[in-house]
């Protein structure tokens, strides 16, 4: 089993390296400094909109989590008060 797989692997490597590689397509050669290519104002605007949306979502999520936590605390207080009233009104 290993001899067959090893032979197939070697044949695959030999077939892929013996062919001449095809050149990658070029879409209008840029002759300037490639470090100066930027997305421009459109890229900035899209990034800014995504950032603002993310910040607004985080603020909304924080508000909702805080509201849920406060409701739980109030529910616990009301249950504790109701339990205290029940134990105070029950004759022992």
C-alpha positions in Angstrom: 0.0 0.0 0.0 2.7 2.5 0.8 4.7 1.5 -2.3 1.7 2.3 -4.5 0.9 5.6 -2.8 4.6 6.6 -2.9 4.8 5.8 -6.6 1.7 7.8 -7.3 2.9 10.7 -5.3 6.3 10.7 -7.1 4.5 10.4 -10.5 2.3 13.4 -9.6 5.2 15.5 -8.5 7.1 14.6 -11.7 4.2 15.4 -13.9 3.6 18.8 -12.3 7.2 19.9 -12.3 8.0 18.7 -15.8 5.4 21.0 -17.5 6.2 24.5 -18.2 4.3 26.9 -15.9 1.8 29.2 -17.5 2.5 32.9 -16.8 0.1 34.7 -14.5 -2.2 37.2 -16.3 -1.3 40.8 -16.1 -4.1 43.4 -16.2 -2.4 46.6 -17.1 1.2 46.7 -15.8 1.8 49.2 -13.1 5.3 50.6 -13.3 5.2 52.8 -10.2 5.9 52.0 -6.6 3.5 49.3 -5.4 3.6 50.6 -1.8 1.8 53.7 -2.9 -1.3 51.9 -4.1 -4.2 52.7 -1.7 -7.9 52.0 -1.8 -8.7 55.7 -2.0 -11.6 57.6 -0.6 -14.1 54.9 -1.5 -12.2 52.3 0.6 -12.0 54.8 3.4 -15.7 55.5 3.3 -16.6 51.8 3.3 -14.2 51.1 6.2 -15.6 54.1 8.1 -19.2 53.0 7.6 -18.4 49.5 8.8 -16.6 50.9 11.9 -19.5 53.1 12.8 -22.0 50.3 12.4 -19.8 48.1 14.6 -19.5 50.7 17.3 -23.3 51.3 17.3 -24.0 47.5 17.5 -21.6 47.2 20.5 -23.3 50.1 22.3 -26.7 48.7 21.6 -25.6 45.2 22.8 -24.2 46.7 26.0 -27.4 48.6 26.7 -29.5 45.4 26.2 -27.3 43.3 28.4 -27.3 45.9 31.1 -31.1 46.2 30.9 -31.4 42.4 31.2 -29.1 42.3 34.2 -31.0 45.0 36.0 -34.3 43.2 35.3 -32.9 40.1 36.8 -31.7 41.9 39.9 -35.1 43.6 40.4 -36.8 40.2 40.0 -34.6 38.7 42.6 -35.3 41.6 45.0 -39.0 41.2 44.5 -38.9 37.5 45.1 -36.8 38.0 48.2 -39.3 40.6 49.5 -42.2 38.3 48.7 -40.5 35.4 50.5 -39.8 37.6 53.5 -43.5 38.7 53.6 -44.7 35.1 53.4 -42.4 34.0 56.2 -43.5 37.1 58.3 -47.2 36.4 57.8 -47.1 32.7 58.5 -47.8 31.8 62.1 -45.2 29.4 63.5 
